[in-house]
Amino acid sequence: IMGILNYSEASSFRLIARADETEVIPGQEVTISLNLSDIDMGEHGINVVEGYLKYEDSFFSAMEMVDKNDWKVTYNNKNGKFLTSKIIEGIKEEQEILLIKLKVNCKKSHQTMVST
């Protein structure tokens, strides 16, 4: 249902997506938290994450991105590309950077699994 791609020219990190629900019904909202962890980016840490968000338009009727912990997101809804940045210092410890809120289309008539 959703794919997230990340890229970095620096050392390494993990971008983890966690959904607050694993099964949803029509009209319900599911929130996906994006977290950085296992950050090995040198003394300056990481302050930019770029990726693509892909989801089925017929399944979700709305999408909203919410900034977390001083991270700012820019989203291009034409190609699904997002860029999150933290203008102040980079981080070296695990941190939530973004919430993605998706609303299940009311026209769906059965319970469905959400995969992150």
A tleap script that builds the chain and sets N, CA, C and O, in Angstrom:
source leaprc.protein.ff14SB
mol = sequence {
  NILE MET GLY ILE LEU ASN TYR SER GLU ALA
  SER SER PHE ARG LEU ILE ALA ARG ALA ASP
  GLU THR GLU VAL ILE PRO GLY GLN GLU VAL
  THR ILE SER LEU ASN LEU SER ASP ILE ASP
  MET GLY GLU HIE GLY ILE ASN VAL VAL GLU
  GLY TYR LEU LYS TYR GLU ASP SER PHE PHE
  SER ALA MET GLU MET VAL ASP LYS ASN ASP
  TRP LYS VAL THR TYR ASN ASN LYS ASN GLY
  LYS PHE LEU THR SER LYS ILE ILE GLU GLY
  ILE LYS GLU GLU GLN GLU ILE LEU LEU ILE
  LYS LEU LYS VAL ASN CYS LYS LYS SER HIE
  GLN THR MET VAL SER CTHR
}
set mol.1.N position { 0.830 -1.183 0.000 }
set mol.1.CA position { 0.000 0.000 0.000 }
set mol.1.C position { 0.874 1.247 0.000 }
set mol.1.O position { 0.542 2.235 -0.655 }
set mol.2.N position { 1.980 1.213 0.721 }
set mol.2.CA position { 2.822 2.391 0.837 }
set mol.2.C position { 4.276 1.966 0.735 }
set mol.2.O position { 4.669 0.935 1.280 }
set mol.3.N position { 5.075 2.764 0.034 }
set mol.3.CA position { 6.496 2.504 -0.038 }
set mol.3.C position { 7.278 3.752 0.298 }
set mol.3.O position { 6.899 4.851 -0.106 }
set mol.4.N position { 8.342 3.599 1.018 }
set mol.4.CA position { 9.189 4.729 1.382 }
set mol.4.C position { 10.618 4.379 0.986 }
set mol.4.O position { 11.137 3.322 1.342 }
set mol.5.N position { 11.232 5.276 0.254 }
set mol.5.CA position { 12.598 5.091 -0.192 }
set mol.5.C position { 13.437 6.180 0.442 }
set mol.5.O position { 13.043 7.346 0.430 }
set mol.6.N position { 14.586 5.827 0.996 }
set mol.6.CA position { 15.463 6.865 1.531 }
set mol.6.C position { 16.835 6.751 0.905 }
set mol.6.O position { 17.222 5.694 0.405 }
set mol.7.N position { 17.568 7.855 0.938 }
set mol.7.CA position { 18.864 7.928 0.286 }
set mol.7.C position { 19.768 8.841 1.095 }
set mol.7.O position { 19.319 9.868 1.603 }
set mol.8.N position { 21.021 8.481 1.216 }
set mol.8.CA position { 21.991 9.325 1.909 }
set mol.8.C position { 23.366 9.095 1.318 }
set mol.8.O position { 23.740 7.960 1.023 }
set mol.9.N position { 24.120 10.172 1.145 }
set mol.9.CA position { 25.495 10.025 0.676 }
set mol.9.C position { 26.447 9.855 1.853 }
set mol.9.O position { 27.633 9.593 1.648 }
set mol.10.N position { 25.964 9.997 3.058 }
set mol.10.CA position { 26.806 9.910 4.243 }
set mol.10.C position { 26.869 8.465 4.720 }
set mol.10.O position { 26.611 7.539 3.951 }
set mol.11.N position { 27.208 8.276 5.970 }
set mol.11.CA position { 27.430 6.949 6.546 }
set mol.11.C position { 26.159 6.103 6.527 }
set mol.11.O position { 25.824 5.529 5.491 }
set mol.12.N position { 25.440 6.014 7.658 }
set mol.12.CA position { 24.262 5.153 7.679 }
set mol.12.C position { 23.245 5.604 8.723 }
set mol.12.O position { 23.569 6.293 9.690 }
set mol.13.N position { 21.998 5.185 8.486 }
set mol.13.CA position { 20.892 5.398 9.417 }
set mol.13.C position { 19.747 4.484 8.995 }
set mol.13.O position { 19.752 3.934 7.894 }
set mol.14.N position { 18.775 4.330 9.873 }
set mol.14.CA position { 17.564 3.569 9.544 }
set mol.14.C position { 16.376 4.514 9.608 }
set mol.14.O position { 16.278 5.334 10.521 }
set mol.15.N position { 15.475 4.403 8.645 }
set mol.15.CA position { 14.214 5.129 8.648 }
set mol.15.C position { 13.126 4.098 8.879 }
set mol.15.O position { 12.903 3.214 8.052 }
set mol.16.N position { 12.446 4.222 10.022 }
set mol.16.CA position { 11.466 3.222 10.431 }
set mol.16.C position { 10.063 3.821 10.348 }
set mol.16.O position { 9.812 4.906 10.872 }
set mol.17.N position { 9.157 3.111 9.691 }
set mol.17.CA position { 7.753 3.518 9.601 }
set mol.17.C position { 6.930 2.615 10.513 }
set mol.17.O position { 6.993 1.390 10.408 }
set mol.18.N position { 6.149 3.238 11.419 }
set mol.18.CA position { 5.296 2.476 12.344 }
set mol.18.C position { 3.863 2.988 12.238 }
set mol.18.O position { 3.603 4.171 12.456 }
set mol.19.N position { 2.943 2.101 11.906 }
set mol.19.CA position { 1.523 2.457 11.834 }
set mol.19.C position { 0.880 2.248 13.195 }
set mol.19.O position { 1.222 1.308 13.913 }
set mol.20.N position { -0.068 3.142 13.556 }
set mol.20.CA position { -0.759 2.998 14.835 }
set mol.20.C position { -1.872 1.955 14.773 }
set mol.20.O position { -2.404 1.553 15.808 }
set mol.21.N position { -2.224 1.519 13.577 }
set mol.21.CA position { -3.249 0.482 13.392 }
set mol.21.C position { -2.727 -0.518 12.365 }
set mol.21.O position { -2.012 -0.144 11.435 }
set mol.22.N position { -3.082 -1.778 12.535 }
set mol.22.CA position { -2.720 -2.777 11.539 }
set mol.22.C position { -3.923 -3.190 10.704 }
set mol.22.O position { -3.764 -3.747 9.617 }
set mol.23.N position { -5.125 -2.922 11.205 }
set mol.23.CA position { -6.357 -3.162 10.459 }
set mol.23.C position { -7.209 -1.919 10.569 }
set mol.23.O position { -7.320 -1.323 11.640 }
set mol.24.N position { -7.816 -1.525 9.453 }
set mol.24.CA position { -8.637 -0.316 9.441 }
set mol.24.C position { -9.965 -0.598 8.762 }
set mol.24.O position { -10.105 -1.558 8.004 }
set mol.25.N position { -10.942 0.263 9.051 }
set mol.25.CA position { -12.256 0.172 8.429 }
set mol.25.C position { -12.528 1.477 7.675 }
set mol.25.O position { -11.876 2.486 7.946 }
set mol.26.N position { -13.468 1.476 6.746 }
set mol.26.CA position { -13.768 2.690 5.988 }
set mol.26.C position { -14.038 3.885 6.901 }
set mol.26.O position { -14.750 3.775 7.899 }
set mol.27.N position { -13.456 5.022 6.537 }
set mol.27.CA position { -13.630 6.244 7.303 }
set mol.27.C position { -12.614 6.430 8.418 }
set mol.27.O position { -12.486 7.529 8.958 }
set mol.28.N position { -11.899 5.388 8.767 }
set mol.28.CA position { -10.922 5.457 9.853 }
set mol.28.C position { -9.639 6.129 9.381 }
set mol.28.O position { -9.288 6.049 8.204 }
set mol.29.N position { -8.944 6.788 10.300 }
set mol.29.CA position { -7.657 7.392 10.004 }
set mol.29.C position { -6.555 6.517 10.577 }
set mol.29.O position { -6.670 6.012 11.693 }
set mol.30.N position { -5.492 6.342 9.813 }
set mol.30.CA position { -4.316 5.625 10.287 }
set mol.30.C position { -3.148 6.614 10.282 }
set mol.30.O position { -2.980 7.382 9.335 }
set mol.31.N position { -2.350 6.587 11.343 }
set mol.31.CA position { -1.204 7.473 11.457 }
set mol.31.C position { 0.065 6.642 11.408 }
set mol.31.O position { 0.217 5.662 12.137 }
set mol.32.N position { 0.967 7.052 10.539 }
set mol.32.CA position { 2.248 6.376 10.391 }
set mol.32.C position { 3.331 7.323 10.879 }
set mol.32.O position { 3.444 8.455 10.408 }
set mol.33.N position { 4.120 6.850 11.823 }
set mol.33.CA position { 5.211 7.632 12.396 }
set mol.33.C position { 6.503 7.240 11.697 }
set mol.33.O position { 6.816 6.055 11.580 }
set mol.34.N position { 7.267 8.250 11.226 }
set mol.34.CA position { 8.582 7.995 10.651 }
set mol.34.C position { 9.640 8.387 11.670 }
set mol.34.O position { 9.648 9.511 12.170 }
set mol.35.N position { 10.524 7.457 11.971 }
set mol.35.CA position { 11.569 7.661 12.974 }
set mol.35.C position { 12.931 7.349 12.392 }
set mol.35.O position { 13.084 6.399 11.624 }
set mol.36.N position { 13.918 8.147 12.757 }
set mol.36.CA position { 15.306 7.864 12.431 }
set mol.36.C position { 15.925 7.119 13.605 }
set mol.36.O position { 15.679 7.461 14.762 }
set mol.37.N position { 16.723 6.107 13.313 }
set mol.37.CA position { 17.432 5.379 14.372 }
set mol.37.C position { 18.746 4.845 13.821 }
set mol.37.O position { 19.022 4.959 12.627 }
set mol.38.N position { 19.544 4.268 14.692 }
set mol.38.CA position { 20.846 3.701 14.318 }
set mol.38.C position { 21.645 4.679 13.456 }
set mol.38.O position { 22.161 4.319 12.398 }
set mol.39.N position { 21.734 5.918 13.930 }
set mol.39.CA position { 22.351 6.999 13.166 }
set mol.39.C position { 23.869 6.973 13.351 }
set mol.39.O position { 24.376 7.103 14.465 }
set mol.40.N position { 24.571 6.805 12.250 }
set mol.40.CA position { 26.028 6.858 12.241 }
set mol.40.C position { 26.428 7.838 11.147 }
set mol.40.O position { 26.764 7.434 10.034 }
set mol.41.N position { 26.390 9.133 11.469 }
set mol.41.CA position { 26.599 10.182 10.475 }
set mol.41.C position { 27.743 11.127 10.858 }
set mol.41.O position { 27.816 12.245 10.348 }
set mol.42.N position { 28.615 10.697 11.732 }
set mol.42.CA position { 29.734 11.545 12.125 }
set mol.42.C position { 29.336 12.570 13.172 }
set mol.42.O position { 28.264 12.472 13.769 }
set mol.43.N position { 30.183 13.536 13.391 }
set mol.43.CA position { 29.979 14.494 14.481 }
set mol.43.C position { 28.816 15.455 14.268 }
set mol.43.O position { 28.301 16.013 15.237 }
set mol.44.N position { 28.390 15.663 13.022 }
set mol.44.CA position { 27.309 16.616 12.756 }
set mol.44.C position { 25.924 15.972 12.731 }
set mol.44.O position { 24.920 16.685 12.711 }
set mol.45.N position { 25.851 14.674 12.733 }
set mol.45.CA position { 24.556 14.004 12.716 }
set mol.45.C position { 23.875 14.121 11.360 }
set mol.45.O position { 24.528 14.355 10.344 }
set mol.46.N position { 22.559 13.955 11.357 }
set mol.46.CA position { 21.766 14.016 10.123 }
set mol.46.C position { 20.699 15.092 10.284 }
set mol.46.O position { 20.084 15.213 11.343 }
set mol.47.N position { 20.483 15.870 9.227 }
set mol.47.CA position { 19.444 16.897 9.290 }
set mol.47.C position { 18.618 16.982 8.009 }
set mol.47.O position { 17.844 17.926 7.849 }
set mol.48.N position { 18.760 16.022 7.090 }
set mol.48.CA position { 17.955 15.979 5.869 }
set mol.48.C position { 17.622 14.525 5.546 }
set mol.48.O position { 18.496 13.658 5.572 }
set mol.49.N position { 16.354 14.269 5.241 }
set mol.49.CA position { 15.923 12.954 4.765 }
set mol.49.C position { 15.006 13.195 3.570 }
set mol.49.O position { 14.088 14.013 3.631 }
set mol.50.N position { 15.264 12.480 2.498 }
set mol.50.CA position { 14.495 12.607 1.270 }
set mol.50.C position { 13.944 11.241 0.915 }
set mol.50.O position { 14.618 10.230 1.112 }
set mol.51.N position { 12.732 11.199 0.397 }
set mol.51.CA position { 12.162 9.919 0.006 }
set mol.51.C position { 10.928 10.086 -0.845 }
set mol.51.O position { 10.589 11.195 -1.258 }
set mol.52.N position { 10.253 8.974 -1.107 }
set mol.52.CA position { 9.018 8.964 -1.894 }
set mol.52.C position { 7.929 8.253 -1.111 }
set mol.52.O position { 8.172 7.212 -0.499 }
set mol.53.N position { 6.746 8.808 -1.132 }
set mol.53.CA position { 5.580 8.201 -0.505 }
set mol.53.C position { 4.642 7.731 -1.608 }
set mol.53.O position { 4.203 8.524 -2.440 }
set mol.54.N position { 4.344 6.456 -1.608 }
set mol.54.CA position { 3.432 5.887 -2.595 }
set mol.54.C position { 2.286 5.213 -1.850 }
set mol.54.O position { 2.505 4.418 -0.936 }
set mol.55.N position { 1.077 5.537 -2.249 }
set mol.55.CA position { -0.089 4.874 -1.670 }
set mol.55.C position { -1.195 4.823 -2.704 }
set mol.55.O position { -1.196 5.587 -3.670 }
set mol.56.N position { -2.133 3.920 -2.495 }
set mol.56.CA position { -3.231 3.704 -3.430 }
set mol.56.C position { -4.304 4.785 -3.236 }
set mol.56.O position { -4.963 4.841 -2.198 }
set mol.57.N position { -4.468 5.644 -4.255 }
set mol.57.CA position { -5.463 6.731 -4.176 }
set mol.57.C position { -6.885 6.214 -3.991 }
set mol.57.O position { -7.701 6.876 -3.349 }
set mol.58.N position { -7.192 5.054 -4.537 }
set mol.58.CA position { -8.553 4.533 -4.399 }
set mol.58.C position { -8.815 4.003 -2.990 }
set mol.58.O position { -9.969 3.848 -2.590 }
set mol.59.N position { -7.756 3.725 -2.241 }
set mol.59.CA position { -7.920 3.201 -0.882 }
set mol.59.C position { -7.971 4.314 0.161 }
set mol.59.O position { -8.742 4.238 1.118 }
set mol.60.N position { -7.142 5.351 -0.026 }
set mol.60.CA position { -7.100 6.474 0.918 }
set mol.60.C position { -7.709 7.715 0.283 }
set mol.60.O position { -7.406 8.040 -0.865 }
set mol.61.N position { -8.568 8.412 1.027 }
set mol.61.CA position { -9.244 9.593 0.491 }
set mol.61.C position { -8.558 10.888 0.888 }
set mol.61.O position { -8.875 11.938 0.328 }
set mol.62.N position { -7.638 10.851 1.828 }
set mol.62.CA position { -6.943 12.066 2.266 }
set mol.62.C position { -5.585 11.693 2.835 }
set mol.62.O position { -5.385 10.589 3.341 }
set mol.63.N position { -4.647 12.646 2.742 }
set mol.63.CA position { -3.320 12.446 3.298 }
set mol.63.C position { -2.840 13.767 3.858 }
set mol.63.O position { -3.028 14.822 3.251 }
set mol.64.N position { -2.211 13.696 5.030 }
set mol.64.CA position { -1.650 14.886 5.669 }
set mol.64.C position { -0.300 14.503 6.266 }
set mol.64.O position { -0.152 13.416 6.823 }
set mol.65.N position { 0.685 15.395 6.150 }
set mol.65.CA position { 1.985 15.197 6.782 }
set mol.65.C position { 2.135 16.218 7.895 }
set mol.65.O position { 1.833 17.397 7.711 }
set mol.66.N position { 2.604 15.763 9.053 }
set mol.66.CA position { 2.742 16.619 10.228 }
set mol.66.C position { 4.198 16.618 10.674 }
set mol.66.O position { 4.771 15.565 10.951 }
set mol.67.N position { 4.799 17.823 10.741 }
set mol.67.CA position { 6.185 17.972 11.202 }
set mol.67.C position { 6.303 17.563 12.668 }
set mol.67.O position { 5.382 17.784 13.455 }
set mol.68.N position { 7.430 16.972 13.030 }
set mol.68.CA position { 7.704 16.599 14.416 }
set mol.68.C position { 9.119 17.045 14.801 }
set mol.68.O position { 10.025 17.030 13.968 }
set mol.69.N position { 9.302 17.441 16.058 }
set mol.69.CA position { 10.619 17.716 16.651 }
set mol.69.C position { 11.485 18.674 15.825 }
set mol.69.O position { 12.662 18.402 15.589 }
set mol.70.N position { 10.911 19.776 15.393 }
set mol.70.CA position { 11.614 20.816 14.619 }
set mol.70.C position { 12.011 20.392 13.213 }
set mol.70.O position { 12.750 21.123 12.553 }
set mol.71.N position { 11.553 19.247 12.728 }
set mol.71.CA position { 11.765 18.854 11.338 }
set mol.71.C position { 10.674 19.528 10.511 }
set mol.71.O position { 9.541 19.651 10.976 }
set mol.72.N position { 10.993 19.966 9.300 }
set mol.72.CA position { 10.038 20.587 8.388 }
set mol.72.C position { 9.968 19.739 7.128 }
set mol.72.O position { 10.993 19.348 6.571 }
set mol.73.N position { 8.745 19.460 6.685 }
set mol.73.CA position { 8.570 18.615 5.502 }
set mol.73.C position { 8.044 19.440 4.332 }
set mol.73.O position { 7.219 20.340 4.494 }
set mol.74.N position { 8.547 19.104 3.160 }
set mol.74.CA position { 8.028 19.622 1.897 }
set mol.74.C position { 7.610 18.398 1.093 }
set mol.74.O position { 8.360 17.428 0.986 }
set mol.75.N position { 6.394 18.452 0.523 }
set mol.75.CA position { 5.854 17.292 -0.183 }
set mol.75.C position { 5.376 17.701 -1.570 }
set mol.75.O position { 4.676 18.702 -1.717 }
set mol.76.N position { 5.752 16.934 -2.581 }
set mol.76.CA position { 5.298 17.149 -3.946 }
set mol.76.C position { 4.253 16.083 -4.253 }
set mol.76.O position { 4.594 14.922 -4.476 }
set mol.77.N position { 2.967 16.479 -4.265 }
set mol.77.CA position { 1.910 15.482 -4.454 }
set mol.77.C position { 1.817 14.959 -5.888 }
set mol.77.O position { 1.074 14.012 -6.145 }
set mol.78.N position { 2.551 15.552 -6.820 }
set mol.78.CA position { 2.531 15.050 -8.196 }
set mol.78.C position { 3.390 13.804 -8.368 }
set mol.78.O position { 3.033 12.903 -9.127 }
set mol.79.N position { 4.524 13.747 -7.663 }
set mol.79.CA position { 5.389 12.575 -7.809 }
set mol.79.C position { 5.622 11.825 -6.494 }
set mol.79.O position { 6.318 10.810 -6.484 }
set mol.80.N position { 5.049 12.311 -5.383 }
set mol.80.CA position { 5.168 11.633 -4.095 }
set mol.80.C position { 6.468 11.880 -3.355 }
set mol.80.O position { 6.713 11.267 -2.316 }
set mol.81.N position { 7.309 12.772 -3.875 }
set mol.81.CA position { 8.599 13.022 -3.240 }
set mol.81.C position { 8.427 13.929 -2.023 }
set mol.81.O position { 7.698 14.920 -2.066 }
set mol.82.N position { 9.116 13.567 -0.936 }
set mol.82.CA position { 9.127 14.425 0.242 }
set mol.82.C position { 10.562 14.683 0.677 }
set mol.82.O position { 11.462 13.875 0.449 }
set mol.83.N position { 10.741 15.832 1.310 }
set mol.83.CA position { 12.041 16.230 1.838 }
set mol.83.C position { 11.805 16.769 3.238 }
set mol.83.O position { 11.051 17.725 3.416 }
set mol.84.N position { 12.437 16.170 4.223 }
set mol.84.CA position { 12.356 16.675 5.594 }
set mol.84.C position { 13.722 17.231 5.957 }
set mol.84.O position { 14.756 16.655 5.618 }
set mol.85.N position { 13.708 18.353 6.649 }
set mol.85.CA position { 14.984 18.951 7.057 }
set mol.85.C position { 14.842 19.571 8.437 }
set mol.85.O position { 13.757 19.969 8.858 }
set mol.86.N position { 15.946 19.638 9.109 }
set mol.86.CA position { 16.025 20.243 10.434 }
set mol.86.C position { 17.112 21.299 10.350 }
set mol.86.O position { 18.299 20.977 10.307 }
set mol.87.N position { 16.702 22.561 10.326 }
set mol.87.CA position { 17.627 23.665 10.083 }
set mol.87.C position { 18.650 23.813 11.211 }
set mol.87.O position { 19.804 24.163 10.965 }
set mol.88.N position { 18.224 23.547 12.442 }
set mol.88.CA position { 19.195 23.604 13.537 }
set mol.88.C position { 20.104 22.385 13.429 }
set mol.88.O position { 20.092 21.720 12.393 }
set mol.89.N position { 20.858 22.077 14.410 }
set mol.89.CA position { 21.846 20.997 14.344 }
set mol.89.C position { 21.250 19.656 13.943 }
set mol.89.O position { 20.069 19.390 14.170 }
set mol.90.N position { 22.102 18.804 13.332 }
set mol.90.CA position { 21.699 17.458 12.976 }
set mol.90.C position { 21.544 16.602 14.225 }
set mol.90.O position { 22.065 16.941 15.288 }
set mol.91.N position { 20.831 15.501 14.092 }
set mol.91.CA position { 20.605 14.622 15.239 }
set mol.91.C position { 21.512 13.397 15.155 }
set mol.91.O position { 21.934 12.979 14.076 }
set mol.92.N position { 21.795 12.841 16.325 }
set mol.92.CA position { 22.627 11.641 16.423 }
set mol.92.C position { 21.903 10.514 17.143 }
set mol.92.O position { 22.348 9.366 17.117 }
set mol.93.N position { 20.775 10.846 17.790 }
set mol.93.CA position { 19.992 9.862 18.544 }
set mol.93.C position { 18.664 9.612 17.835 }
set mol.93.O position { 18.234 10.419 17.011 }
set mol.94.N position { 18.015 8.489 18.159 }
set mol.94.CA position { 16.710 8.167 17.568 }
set mol.94.C position { 15.731 9.308 17.792 }
set mol.94.O position { 15.679 9.894 18.873 }
set mol.95.N position { 14.948 9.618 16.750 }
set mol.95.CA position { 13.984 10.707 16.856 }
set mol.95.C position { 12.866 10.528 15.835 }
set mol.95.O position { 13.097 10.087 14.709 }
set mol.96.N position { 11.639 10.882 16.253 }
set mol.96.CA position { 10.501 10.924 15.346 }
set mol.96.C position { 10.626 12.194 14.504 }
set mol.96.O position { 10.829 13.280 15.046 }
set mol.97.N position { 10.504 12.059 13.177 }
set mol.97.CA position { 10.680 13.224 12.312 }
set mol.97.C position { 9.410 13.638 11.587 }
set mol.97.O position { 9.308 14.778 11.133 }
set mol.98.N position { 8.436 12.733 11.467 }
set mol.98.CA position { 7.276 13.021 10.637 }
set mol.98.C position { 6.133 12.083 10.972 }
set mol.98.O position { 6.346 10.906 11.261 }
set mol.99.N position { 4.899 12.619 10.931 }
set mol.99.CA position { 3.694 11.794 11.000 }
set mol.99.C position { 2.991 11.886 9.649 }
set mol.99.O position { 2.871 12.967 9.073 }
set mol.100.N position { 2.535 10.755 9.159 }
set mol.100.CA position { 1.731 10.718 7.939 }
set mol.100.C position { 0.358 10.212 8.338 }
set mol.100.O position { 0.219 9.102 8.852 }
set mol.101.N position { -0.666 11.040 8.097 }
set mol.101.CA position { -2.037 10.668 8.444 }
set mol.101.C position { -2.801 10.362 7.162 }
set mol.101.O position { -2.883 11.194 6.259 }
set mol.102.N position { -3.354 9.164 7.097 }
set mol.102.CA position { -4.113 8.717 5.938 }
set mol.102.C position { -5.515 8.339 6.366 }
set mol.102.O position { -5.693 7.670 7.384 }
set mol.103.N position { -6.523 8.761 5.597 }
set mol.103.CA position { -7.907 8.405 5.903 }
set mol.103.C position { -8.373 7.368 4.891 }
set mol.103.O position { -8.238 7.549 3.681 }
set mol.104.N position { -8.931 6.264 5.419 }
set mol.104.CA position { -9.411 5.187 4.569 }
set mol.104.C position { -10.672 5.653 3.854 }
set mol.104.O position { -11.575 6.219 4.470 }
set mol.105.N position { -10.724 5.412 2.564 }
set mol.105.CA position { -11.855 5.797 1.737 }
set mol.105.C position { -13.138 5.170 2.273 }
set mol.105.O position { -13.178 3.970 2.546 }
set mol.106.N position { -14.170 5.969 2.423 }
set mol.106.CA position { -15.458 5.483 2.952 }
set mol.106.C position { -16.146 4.508 2.013 }
set mol.106.O position { -17.047 3.787 2.442 }
set mol.107.N position { -15.757 4.463 0.762 }
set mol.107.CA position { -16.403 3.577 -0.209 }
set mol.107.C position { -15.932 2.139 -0.090 }
set mol.107.O position { -16.556 1.238 -0.651 }
set mol.108.N position { -14.842 1.909 0.631 }
set mol.108.CA position { -14.370 0.535 0.827 }
set mol.108.C position { -15.333 -0.154 1.803 }
set mol.108.O position { -15.727 0.432 2.811 }
set mol.109.N position { -15.701 -1.385 1.499 }
set mol.109.CA position { -16.746 -2.042 2.279 }
set mol.109.C position { -16.247 -3.133 3.218 }
set mol.109.O position { -17.056 -3.812 3.850 }
set mol.110.N position { -14.963 -3.312 3.321 }
set mol.110.CA position { -14.457 -4.388 4.189 }
set mol.110.C position { -13.239 -3.927 4.966 }
set mol.110.O position { -12.615 -2.916 4.643 }
set mol.111.N position { -12.921 -4.684 5.983 }
set mol.111.CA position { -11.764 -4.392 6.812 }
set mol.111.C position { -10.495 -4.704 6.026 }
set mol.111.O position { -10.453 -5.677 5.274 }
set mol.112.N position { -9.469 -3.888 6.197 }
set mol.112.CA position { -8.268 -4.033 5.401 }
set mol.112.C position { -7.030 -3.924 6.275 }
set mol.112.O position { -7.025 -3.209 7.277 }
set mol.113.N position { -5.992 -4.632 5.890 }
set mol.113.CA position { -4.715 -4.570 6.599 }
set mol.113.C position { -3.901 -3.402 6.083 }
set mol.113.O position { -3.983 -3.059 4.904 }
set mol.114.N position { -3.108 -2.781 6.962 }
set mol.114.CA position { -2.191 -1.712 6.587 }
set mol.114.C position { -0.776 -2.243 6.748 }
set mol.114.O position { -0.440 -2.831 7.776 }
set mol.115.N position { 0.047 -2.035 5.737 }
set mol.115.CA position { 1.421 -2.502 5.755 }
set mol.115.C position { 2.365 -1.315 5.707 }
set mol.115.O position { 2.183 -0.414 4.889 }
set mol.116.N position { 3.381 -1.300 6.579 }
set mol.116.CA position { 4.389 -0.223 6.551 }
set mol.116.C position { 5.744 -0.817 6.277 }
set mol.116.O position { 6.735 -0.090 6.211 }
savepdb mol mol.pdb
quit
